Amino acid sequence: QVPLVESGGGLVQAGGSLRLSCVYSGRTFSSYAMGWFRQAPGKEREPVAAISRSGDNTYYADSVRGRFTISRDNAKNTLYLQMNSLKPEDTAGYYCAARGRRLGSFGLNWRRWGEYDYWGQGTQVTVSS
């Protein structure tokens, strides 16, 4: 059973907003650093944003910095991605991922999809022009 389930995707016009959620079904959510990735048809999966276990540190791809905000509520076992000023090029399947404790700096490695232990099944975001 996949322990991560995303929701909140949909169809939105350019300039609009969406809020994605990712719920973790285990008991140790605060033990995982978390990330959001996206993948458009015919393209490779790319990192979008990430957040440390405590939520104190956040990281963003240049393409979304200033428009997207990643956050987490450890009491609710939930990860969020607030997406504002959406553009057609943001259209993709969005996936959340969990990274367990391991050697190496998360801040240096958050972009590497191989660093993550669990993946959700994704939620589709479509931005119309």
C-alpha positions in Angstrom: 0.0 0.0 0.0 1.3 3.4 -1.0 1.6 5.5 2.1 1.4 8.8 0.2 -1.8 10.1 -1.4 -2.0 13.3 -3.3 -5.1 15.4 -4.0 -6.0 18.9 -5.1 -5.1 18.8 -8.8 -7.5 20.0 -11.5 -8.0 22.4 -14.4 -7.3 26.1 -13.9 -6.8 29.1 -16.1 -3.4 30.8 -16.4 -2.9 33.1 -13.4 -5.0 31.0 -11.2 -4.2 29.0 -8.0 -4.4 25.5 -6.7 -3.4 23.9 -3.5 -2.1 20.3 -3.6 -2.1 18.1 -0.5 -0.3 14.9 0.2 -1.4 12.7 3.1 1.0 10.2 4.7 -0.7 7.2 6.1 2.0 6.0 8.5 2.9 7.1 12.0 6.3 8.8 11.5 5.6 11.6 9.1 7.9 14.0 10.9 10.8 11.6 10.3 10.6 12.3 6.6 11.9 15.2 4.6 9.4 15.7 1.8 9.5 16.8 -1.8 7.2 17.6 -4.7 8.1 16.6 -8.2 6.3 17.0 -11.5 6.3 15.2 -14.9 4.8 16.4 -18.1 4.1 14.1 -21.0 7.3 13.3 -22.9 9.5 14.9 -20.3 11.6 13.8 -17.4 10.4 14.1 -13.8 11.7 17.3 -12.4 12.0 18.6 -8.8 9.6 21.4 -7.8 10.1 22.0 -4.1 11.1 20.3 -0.9 10.9 20.8 2.9 12.9 19.5 5.8 11.5 17.2 8.5 10.7 20.1 10.8 9.6 22.5 8.1 12.3 25.0 9.0 14.0 24.7 5.6 12.4 24.9 2.2 13.9 24.6 -1.3 12.5 25.6 -4.7 13.2 25.1 -8.3 14.0 28.4 -10.0 11.0 28.0 -12.3 8.5 28.1 -9.4 10.3 30.2 -6.8 8.1 33.1 -5.7 4.9 31.5 -7.1 4.8 28.2 -5.2 5.0 27.6 -1.5 5.7 24.2 0.2 4.6 23.6 3.7 3.7 20.8 6.1 1.6 20.0 9.1 3.2 17.2 11.0 0.3 16.9 13.4 -2.0 16.1 10.4 0.6 14.0 8.5 0.1 16.3 5.5 2.3 18.1 3.0 1.1 21.0 0.9 2.0 22.9 -2.2 0.3 26.2 -2.7 0.6 27.2 -6.4 -0.2 30.7 -7.4 0.2 32.6 -10.7 0.0 29.3 -12.6 1.3 29.1 -16.1 0.5 26.7 -18.9 4.1 25.3 -18.6 3.2 24.2 -15.0 0.9 21.6 -16.6 2.0 18.1 -15.3 1.4 15.3 -13.0 2.5 16.3 -9.5 4.0 13.7 -7.2 4.9 13.9 -3.5 7.8 11.9 -2.2 9.2 11.1 1.3 12.9 10.8 2.1 13.9 8.9 5.2 16.9 9.6 7.4 20.1 9.0 5.6 23.6 10.3 5.3 24.1 13.3 3.2 22.7 16.8 3.2 19.0 17.1 2.2 19.6 20.6 1.1 22.2 19.5 -1.4 20.3 16.4 -2.6 16.6 17.3 -2.6 16.5 17.5 -6.4 17.5 13.9 -6.9 14.5 11.7 -7.2 16.7 8.7 -6.2 17.0 10.1 -2.7 13.3 9.5 -1.9 11.9 6.3 -0.4 8.2 6.6 -1.1 6.2 8.2 -3.9 2.5 9.0 -4.2 0.6 8.1 -7.3 0.3 11.7 -8.5 -2.4 14.3 -9.1 -2.8 16.0 -12.5 -2.6 19.8 -12.8 -3.7 21.4 -16.1 -3.3 25.1 -16.7 -5.1 26.5 -19.7 -3.9 29.6 -21.5 
